[in-house]
Amino acid sequence: MDASLTRALRKAVSAVAPVCCAALAVGCTGSSAPAVQDTAAPARTAVLPAVNELQAQYQKVIKEVLPSVVQIQASHDLGSGVVYDDKGHIVTNAHVVQSEKTFQVTTANNEEPLTARLVYSYPEQDLAVIKLDKVPAGLKAAQFGDSEKVEVGQIVLAMGSPLGLSSSVTQGIVSATGRTVSEGSAGGGTGATIANMVQTSAAINPGNSGGALVNLAGQVIGIPTLAAADPGLGGSAAAGIGFAIPASMVKTVAGQIVKNGKVVDSGRAALGITARTVVDDRYQPAGVAVVTVSSGGAADRAGLRPGDIITRLGDHSITTITSLSEALATDRPGQRMTVTFQRDGAVRTVEVTLGEQ
């Protein structure tokens, strides 16, 4: 290659190079390079109004419902309650009031505690009603929803006074419905077995008991009552597993208490016995031994007697007192059931018409 040709090629390369660099420089700005465009921008623009709308709905519900949630102070315990009507009736858990008769109540609109008295406590369903001695101006009753319309996945807010922090709100979803839960008697619990409870992931802590579980329509769909305990953690509360008594049961029980001063129709089935759990030769729960039989009760009419060991009620296998309570909690008074039991080493069955607790 001669010198003149070499010089010509060098000039050509020198002329092209600035053009290439200029093209690369333009590409780095992203203004003319579709491969690196921010395609998520339209999605973010569309999502932002929806997020703002959801947040606004949260705030609206809290503003509407929180004034109906109160803090209840007993002499040795603290819990929450929900204003049931404009006459000063407040529904809460029986384990909040325990055996006490008078209480200090702090509402959202009153810094000074108000005095209240017990109307009636119904430990079998862990519900109670107290009444303010003086109804303050502007007291707002909560709106209770329809338990039949509660669905898994619904967003819910739990309102109450966890650990004494009044007017606190936590958020979660309905994790399940129709749970039958047995409440321990230790630590102030009633030992009740309660059917059809609403399970939620919203945080339920000590002090939340008796408060409100609320949907985004501003309706109380349940009364938070207890959190699940994890045996692997020494009985500590299991995070994200709480239970609330459904609004339908709250209205049924509280309505009777407000009208009659007591529960006159519990809707809870009973056999009319006292009993204890028995174990087999491997020390495993094997049934429920009848200790006493109430005269004229369901078991008495069916011919059950002390010493019989109940092993089945209808379709439910019975191994412990808790399993018997859970089976009865799902049944109704007047329902006919087959009871399987052992007497003198022989297995027998009998038809029983369930009574009322």
Disulfide bonds with the S-S distance in Angstrom:
none
